[in-house]
């Protein structure tokens, strides 16, 4: 699956300009594979492993961006904008292990399932000021930017023996939360010395 929708709106008047963008995307990937391994020693085959893999990965992406320009006069412009991104990844991978002995008889069956979920949220607020001059190329800018985001990684792995006996399900869970808050201030002054 690969679906998306995008929406843009701009509205401009003499003194101000409003802009917005909304976007959503959904992706889904399916995968499968097999893996075969044969072990030998001096006497011949000692064991055989046949493994199958079945995977499903989905991604959901949502972005929103809006803001506006205010034209103080023909030489001074102020811009305020906000951006938000919400991404979510979901992965499920299933592994089936079939172990055979040296006589090609089924020895044991093991099943493992990995579930991974990662929601990410990011935000950015930005304020820009631009001043132009009569001299061509001369410009003064000020940029203030505040970013704040978090990333929550969750993994759940289960493992169970299905043959020759059914065992209890072993579970491993992990979680990793990352976040950041960043403030940026930048100012530039551009002054061409000559035309070249």
N, C-alpha and C positions, 0 to 999 in steps of 0.2 A: 504494500500500500504506500502511496505517496500522494497525499492530498494537501492542498493549501488554499487559503483565501487571503486576499490583501485589500485594504481599504485606505484610500488617501483622500483628505479633504483640505483645501486651502481657501482662505477668505481674505481678500486684501482690500483695504481702504487707503485713503491718502496718508493717514498717520500711523496705521498699524497693519500687521499681517499676521493672521492666525493660521497655524498648520497642525495637522494631525495625521497619524498613521497607525493602523491596527492590522496585525498580521497573526494568522494561526496556521500551523503546519502539523500534520500527523504522518509519521512514517512507521512502517512495520516490515521487518525482515524475518524471513524464515530460513533456517539452515539445517542441514543434516550431513552426517558423515559416518564413515566406518573406519575402524582401525583393527588390523590383524597383526598379531605378533606370535612367532614360534620360537621357543627356546630349545637349544640343543646342548648336549655334552658329547663325550666320546662314544657313548652307547647309542645315541640317536636323539629323538625328540623327548624332551622332559616335560614340557607344558605348552599349552596354546591359549592365547587370549583373543577373544573376539569382542570388540567394543563398538557400540552404536551411540551416536550423539544426535540429539534433536534440540534445536535452539529456536527461540522466538524472542526477538528484540523489538521494542516499540519506543518511539520518541514522540513526545508531545511538546510543541514549542509555541509560546504565546508572547507577542511583543506589543507594547503600546508606547507611542511617542507623540507628545503634543507640546505646543509652546506658541510663542508669539514674538514678533518684532515690534518695537515701538520706535518710530522715527521722530526723535525730538526736534530735529531740523534736518536740512539736507547734508549736514556734516556729522551728525551724532545719532547713533543707533544703539538701542538697548534690546537685548534678546534674553528671554527666559524660557527654559525648556525642561521637560521631565521625560525620562525614559525608564520603562519597566520591562524586565524579561523574566518569564517563568518557563523553565524547561523541566521536563520530567522524563527520565529514562527508566524503563522496566525491562529487565532481561531475565529469561528463564531458560536454563540449559539442563537437559536431562541426559545422564550417562548410564548406559546399561553395560555391565561387564559380565561376560560369560567365560569362566575359566575351565579349561579341559585338562585332563591328566595326560600321561604319555600314551595311553591307549585311545585317545580321542573321546573319552567318556566325560560327560559333564561333571565337573568337580564342585563348582560353586557359582552362584549368581549374586551379583552385587548391584544395587541401584543407588545412584547419587543424583540429587537435584540441587542446583544452585539458583537461588532467586536473588536478584539484585535490583534495588530501587534507589534512584538518586534524584530527588527534587532540588532544583537550583532556583534561587530567586535573587535578582540583581536590580538595583535602582540607581539612577543618576539624576541629579539636579544640577543644572548649569545656568550661570548668569554671565552674559558677555556684553561688553561695551566696546564700540568701535567709533573712533573719531578720525575723519579724513580731513585733509587740508587742501588749500588751493594749489599747492605744488604737487605735480603729478608723482604718485608713488609714495608720498609721505603719509604715514598712518600711525595711529596709537591705539593699542588694544589692551583690554583687561579681561581676564577669564577667571571665573570662580567656579569650581566644580566639586561636588560632594558625591561620593560613591559609597553605597553600603549594600552588601550582599551576604548570602549564606548558602551553604552547600551541605546537604544532609545525606550521606552515603549509608545505605543499609544493605547488609548482605546476610542471607540465611541459607545455610547448607545443611541438607539432611542426607543421611547415608543409612542404608539398611541391607542386610543380607536376606535374600529371598529363598536360597537353596544351598545346602540340603535342608537347613532349618531356617525358620523365619526369626530374625533377631529383633531386638528393640531398635527403634529409630534413634540414631545418634544425630544430635543437632549442634551446629556451631553458628552463633550469631555474632555479628560485628556491626558497629556503628561509628561513623567518623563525621563529626560536625565541624565545618570550617566556616569562618566568617571574617569580614573585614570592613572597616570604615576608613575611608581615605578622603582627605581634603587637599585640593590642588589650587594654588594661586599662581597665575602666570600673567605677566605683562610684557608687552613688546612695543618698541618704538622704532619705526622704520623711516630713515631719512636718506634718500638718494643724494649723493654728493654731486655727480654729474649725470648727464644723460646716459653715459656708458657705464 
